[in-house]
Amino acid sequence: AGNLPLLFSSYVNEENLSAEWFEATKLLPPDEREAMVMNRPKPPSGLVYNEWTESHVITGWSYRPEMTGRIAIDWGFRKPSVIIMAHDEELEATVIIKEINPQEVTIDQLAKLILSVAWPRSAMASAPGPRIWLDTGVADKAGKARNDQTGRSAFSVLARPIAEGGIGLPLRSTTDPVKVDILNGVQKLKRAFTRRQYLMTQEAWEAGERALGNSLRKALLSYAWDNAESPKKDGREDPLDALRY
């Protein structure tokens, strides 16, 4: 018995931790709170994003033009992924409305696919019809690299005016090592799912099931932990990578 480890919870340090801190930890995913507060960590198993449930898929929701539109992109010629969202202040959540997961497309072709669904709000007068109006966007920092053949980066191409082949929206990225760390990003997204900060329309969820290629639905239902306690790449994770950015 003398060799058993003593595992103390954070409550032994109540004098130095505020009541607000303990209250805030109640918002953590259960497994994370068990590890962080109760000192009862366990190896991750099963799906990475098990916080995502049927309740995150919403019916009867309608996009309103005044909502802040957002886009997130994971680059790649072979299978890029684009997530198009709008922030609903009433729900206090960002709603995933549409995905674009093509195969073998150039950055110019990807721009056209995006513009068929979404359009920069700053240029809405030139839109050929109703669109999701985009205000902000993020993408993988890898898109900063210049193409060997064209000398252009994916970021610079999409930032160009629509008439010049872009989408007319500058995209943000980060090189902060803390923010680009995959596990940090995964934990942040898990917390966001727990707090229902991301939701998805029923239409988009069902479209993901019918998709021939990748989809957020397929990724959520297959992205699992490997034996090294890190997410296992299975080729379907691109939409999740976009959302993590």
Secondary structure, 3 states (H helix, E strand, C coil): CCCCCCCCCHHHHCCCCCHHHHHHHHHCCHHHHHHHCCCCCCCCCCECCCCCCHHHEECCCCCCCCCEEEEEEECCCCCCEEEEEEEECCCCEEEEEEEECCCCCCHHHHHHHHHCCEEEHHHHHHCCCCCEEEEEEEECHHHHCECCCCCCEHHHHHHCCHHHCCCCCCCECCCCHHHHCHHHHHHHHHHHHHCCCEEEEHHHHHHHHHCCCCCHHHHHCCCEECCCCCECCCCCCHHHHHHHC
